[in-house]
Amino acid sequence: MSDKKPALPDFPPGSDGLGILDGRYFTNPERRARVAARVAELEEEQTVARQLYELRTAAGLTQEDLASLVGTQKTAISRLERADYTGHSLAMLRRIAAALGKRVVIQFEDREPSETTA
């Protein structure tokens, strides 16, 4: 058995994995726009989860503590803090905000021309 490892392909100096993938799979402007729109959606979802987590931990509360304050279970708080969770109810967000001495603000903005309608 040989200890020799298979040769890696030669890439031009300075090329990186993301650049290679970008050039190979995202040269189509429509595909690039769809991916950008989905990334924006995921960032919005993560923003709510991240804010909930940061507000709770800044208040020195555990998920169980916050759940008790808003009259729900720890698993509900855990679910709300997950970046991939999309079922946030305005009523629950308001209850959490009130328990943390905050208020919920929702803002509508114009779409970018590249964003598709959902």
N, C-alpha and C positions, 0 to 999 in steps of 0.2 A: 504494500500500500504506500502511496506517495504522500509526502507531507506538503507537496506543492499545492497552493491554493489557486483556484481558477482566476484568470486575469480579469480585472475589471475593465469595462469599456473606457476608452480615453475620451474625456470631455475637455473642451477648451478651458484654459486657465480662467478662473473667476466664475465659472458657471456653477450654479448651485441646484440642488434638487427642486426647489420651488420654481426656479426659472425654467428648468427643463420641462417640468410638468405643465407650467403655464404655456410654454411654446407648443407643446405637443397636444394639449387638450382644450385650451381656451383661446384659440385664434378666431373662432367663430364669434362675432359680436353679439348675436342673439343668445348664445350659450353663456357668454360672459355676463350679459345683463341679467339672465335668469339666476346665475350663481350669486351675483352681487345683491339682487333683491332678496334671495333666501338668506344670505349672510346678514343683511340688515334686519330681517325678521328675527333671526336667532339672537342678534345682539339686543333687540328690544326685549325679547323674552328673558334673556339673562339679566337685563337691567333691573327688572322687577324683583327677581329672585335675589340678586346681589344687594339691592337696597333693603329688602326685608331682613336679610342676614346681617348686614352692617348695622341697621337700626337696632335690631334685637341685641346683638353682641355689645354695641356701644352702651346700651341701657343696662348691661350686666345681667341679662336674662338668658335662661336656658330655653330651649324649645318648649319644654314642659311648663316653665313659668309663664311664658307668653300664652300658651294654650289655655292655661288656667284663667288668665286675665281676660281673654276674649271668649271664654266659654266653648272651647273646642278641645280636640285631642292633639297630643304631641305629633301624631302622624300627619295631621292636617297641616301643621306648621312646617314640618319636614317637607311635605309635598310642595307647599307654596315656595319654599326656598330652593327647590330644584330648578336648574336652568332650563330643563326641557319641559317643564310643566306649563300648560297653556290654559288651564281652567280657572284662572283667578276670577273670583267674583268681586264686583265693586263693593258689595255689602261687607264681605269678609275683610277686604283691604281697608275699608273705613273703620271697622271694629279694631283692627290691629293698629291703625294710625291713632285712633283715640286712646288706646291703651298705652301708646308710646308718646303721647302728647304731640302728635303730628296731625296733618290733614292730607288727604289725597287730592292731587291735582292732575287732571287729564287735559291734554292739549292736542288739538288737531292741527296738522300742518299740511301744506301742499305737497303733493307727491313730486318726486323727481321725474323728469320725462322718461328715464330709462326703467322706472318701476312699472311692473305690470299690475293690473287690477286683480284682486283676489275674489 
